[in-house]
Amino acid sequence: MKRWIAAAVMALGTASVHADDLDSIATLSQTQFEGLSKDLTAAFSYKAGAPAESLGIIGFDVGLAVTSTKLENTSAWTAAMSSGDTLDTLIVPKLYVQKGLPFDIDVGGYYFTVPDSNLDAWGGEVKYAIISGNLALPAVAVRGAFTSLTATDQLEVKSRSVDVSISKGILMLTPYAGVGRVWADSKPKGTAATLLNEVEVSENRSFIGVSLNPLLFNLAFERDSVGGVVSYNMKLGLSF
């Protein structure tokens, strides 16, 4: 699975930033672990990558997304990786699927992974378009989502998020924006659990993006900020 995703990322022309296993969590100070947890929450918390409007009862969207996160706590990442390499940008490839349901409800899911590392995650969302939108009115939606991240026997991070978004289609182009809140629990495991305390993260989120839908394709670009940690998200898929 990781090899397939890595190959797909290269096919999209995205330059990968090398990340080794996070296998030295126990060497971190509590402050470093808190910084690492905030970066992980920003990078792996659920990214919408879609306008507020619903896909519709027969709508379906599936493809690949890539998130690039500018890390704020690089010294913590260097200490957490036994290689001692410096990492300032984290590239996270994801497989995603979204499905429209009746009553302007969409559900979706992601599988995340970082090639050549022990970081894997998955997540899901439920979105409800409280205003479906038309030629005169924008669409408005509320979303609830979660993700679960593991780094083998080193740590696990579980996040929850809620947001409200607005979008307005203009021919094949749909700009959108939203705000919300992200909560996460970052738990050290193994030896690290005896040395470090669990970290609770609670941060504001904002995002702005644009979706382009030529024929059966869906291409979206999004800027996402969680507590000031910025990520850029690109999504390419088949949509109908």
WOCOR-V400494 format. One record per residue. N is the residue number from 1. PSI is psi in whole degrees, 0 to 359 (none if undefined). D_LAST is the distance of its C-alpha to the last C-alpha in Angstrom with 2 decimals. Layout:
BEGIN
n: {N | N}
psi: {PSI | PSI}
d_last: {D_LAST | D_LAST}
END
This chain:
BEGIN
n: {1 | 2 | 3 | 4 | 5 | 6 | 7 | 8 | 9 | 10 | 11 | 12 | 13 | 14 | 15 | 16 | 17 | 18 | 19 | 20 | 21 | 22 | 23 | 24 | 25 | 26 | 27 | 28 | 29 | 30 | 31 | 32 | 33 | 34 | 35 | 36 | 37 | 38 | 39 | 40 | 41 | 42 | 43 | 44 | 45 | 46 | 47 | 48 | 49 | 50 | 51 | 52 | 53 | 54 | 55 | 56 | 57 | 58 | 59 | 60 | 61 | 62 | 63 | 64 | 65 | 66 | 67 | 68 | 69 | 70 | 71 | 72 | 73 | 74 | 75 | 76 | 77 | 78 | 79 | 80 | 81 | 82 | 83 | 84 | 85 | 86 | 87 | 88 | 89 | 90 | 91 | 92 | 93 | 94 | 95 | 96 | 97 | 98 | 99 | 100 | 101 | 102 | 103 | 104 | 105 | 106 | 107 | 108 | 109 | 110 | 111 | 112 | 113 | 114 | 115 | 116 | 117 | 118 | 119 | 120 | 121 | 122 | 123 | 124 | 125 | 126 | 127 | 128 | 129 | 130 | 131 | 132 | 133 | 134 | 135 | 136 | 137 | 138 | 139 | 140 | 141 | 142 | 143 | 144 | 145 | 146 | 147 | 148 | 149 | 150 | 151 | 152 | 153 | 154 | 155 | 156 | 157 | 158 | 159 | 160 | 161 | 162 | 163 | 164 | 165 | 166 | 167 | 168 | 169 | 170 | 171 | 172 | 173 | 174 | 175 | 176 | 177 | 178 | 179 | 180 | 181 | 182 | 183 | 184 | 185 | 186 | 187 | 188 | 189 | 190 | 191 | 192 | 193 | 194 | 195 | 196 | 197 | 198 | 199 | 200 | 201 | 202 | 203 | 204 | 205 | 206 | 207 | 208 | 209 | 210 | 211 | 212 | 213 | 214 | 215 | 216 | 217 | 218 | 219 | 220 | 221 | 222 | 223 | 224 | 225 | 226 | 227 | 228 | 229 | 230 | 231 | 232 | 233 | 234 | 235 | 236 | 237 | 238 | 239 | 240}
psi: {312 | 321 | 321 | 316 | 317 | 319 | 321 | 322 | 315 | 325 | 330 | 353 | 20 | 126 | 122 | 143 | 123 | 131 | 128 | 178 | 141 | 86 | 14 | 38 | 325 | 343 | 352 | 151 | 167 | 321 | 318 | 320 | 323 | 318 | 316 | 318 | 321 | 318 | 317 | 321 | 316 | 319 | 323 | 351 | 157 | 127 | 128 | 301 | 26 | 151 | 174 | 331 | 148 | 154 | 340 | 163 | 332 | 5 | 147 | 139 | 123 | 142 | 209 | 140 | 152 | 127 | 131 | 119 | 127 | 110 | 138 | 343 | 63 | 328 | 326 | 320 | 319 | 317 | 328 | 342 | 125 | 338 | 335 | 7 | 154 | 131 | 120 | 348 | 130 | 123 | 124 | 105 | 148 | 141 | 135 | 158 | 139 | 141 | 132 | 144 | 173 | 163 | 32 | 35 | 135 | 146 | 154 | 170 | 157 | 149 | 122 | 149 | 153 | 112 | 142 | 25 | 176 | 21 | 120 | 148 | 161 | 160 | 168 | 163 | 155 | 126 | 138 | 120 | 98 | 335 | 117 | 337 | 150 | 197 | 331 | 328 | 143 | 161 | 144 | 134 | 154 | 146 | 140 | 138 | 165 | 157 | 155 | 118 | 138 | 148 | 70 | 240 | 19 | 313 | 166 | 143 | 122 | 127 | 151 | 149 | 152 | 148 | 162 | 136 | 161 | 145 | 157 | 117 | 140 | 98 | 239 | 358 | 132 | 100 | 149 | 161 | 160 | 167 | 157 | 199 | 143 | 135 | 142 | 150 | 119 | 115 | 122 | 151 | 166 | 222 | 324 | 331 | 336 | 349 | 336 | 151 | 152 | 144 | 132 | 125 | 136 | 111 | 152 | 150 | 144 | 149 | 152 | 140 | 183 | 140 | 134 | 129 | 76 | 123 | 239 | 8 | 154 | 119 | 124 | 142 | 136 | 140 | 127 | 136 | 124 | 109 | 30 | 351 | 118 | 136 | 149 | 131 | 130 | 136 | 133 | 124 | 182 | 132 | 141 | none}
d_last: {25.60 | 27.12 | 27.88 | 24.35 | 22.99 | 25.87 | 25.16 | 21.52 | 22.87 | 25.35 | 22.77 | 21.12 | 24.65 | 25.31 | 29.03 | 29.76 | 32.58 | 34.74 | 35.23 | 37.71 | 38.04 | 38.99 | 42.05 | 44.76 | 43.69 | 47.21 | 48.75 | 47.04 | 48.86 | 47.44 | 46.58 | 44.73 | 42.80 | 41.78 | 40.56 | 38.62 | 37.02 | 35.89 | 34.30 | 32.53 | 31.26 | 29.88 | 28.25 | 26.77 | 26.05 | 22.44 | 20.53 | 17.69 | 15.96 | 13.63 | 14.44 | 16.01 | 13.57 | 11.75 | 8.09 | 9.38 | 10.67 | 7.83 | 5.41 | 5.57 | 6.71 | 9.64 | 12.23 | 15.63 | 17.36 | 20.97 | 23.34 | 26.73 | 29.35 | 32.74 | 35.18 | 37.95 | 40.24 | 40.73 | 44.20 | 42.87 | 40.33 | 43.17 | 45.36 | 42.69 | 42.11 | 45.12 | 44.65 | 45.61 | 43.03 | 41.89 | 38.21 | 37.04 | 33.27 | 31.06 | 27.88 | 25.54 | 22.66 | 20.04 | 17.39 | 14.78 | 12.20 | 10.78 | 9.94 | 10.07 | 13.26 | 15.45 | 17.60 | 15.28 | 15.64 | 13.47 | 14.95 | 14.75 | 17.10 | 18.55 | 21.14 | 23.43 | 26.28 | 28.78 | 29.90 | 33.67 | 34.16 | 34.46 | 31.73 | 28.83 | 26.71 | 23.84 | 22.37 | 20.20 | 19.11 | 18.73 | 17.59 | 18.50 | 17.79 | 21.33 | 20.59 | 17.16 | 17.90 | 18.19 | 19.73 | 22.90 | 22.14 | 20.30 | 18.28 | 20.41 | 19.62 | 21.80 | 20.99 | 23.13 | 22.82 | 25.12 | 25.81 | 28.53 | 30.13 | 32.98 | 35.32 | 36.97 | 40.37 | 40.53 | 38.43 | 35.44 | 33.50 | 31.51 | 29.73 | 28.38 | 26.80 | 25.90 | 24.55 | 23.67 | 21.32 | 20.72 | 18.25 | 18.08 | 15.55 | 17.31 | 15.35 | 12.86 | 15.02 | 15.15 | 18.40 | 19.05 | 22.09 | 23.59 | 26.69 | 27.63 | 29.95 | 30.00 | 32.55 | 33.38 | 36.15 | 37.30 | 39.72 | 41.94 | 42.62 | 45.53 | 48.45 | 46.59 | 46.43 | 50.23 | 50.37 | 47.47 | 46.31 | 42.80 | 41.03 | 39.09 | 36.73 | 35.67 | 34.10 | 32.28 | 28.83 | 27.32 | 24.22 | 22.81 | 19.84 | 17.39 | 13.69 | 12.71 | 9.34 | 10.45 | 8.38 | 5.75 | 7.95 | 8.85 | 12.64 | 14.71 | 18.50 | 20.52 | 24.25 | 25.33 | 28.95 | 30.49 | 34.18 | 34.43 | 32.92 | 30.20 | 27.06 | 24.54 | 21.03 | 18.60 | 15.09 | 13.14 | 10.08 | 7.02 | 3.78 | 0.00}
END
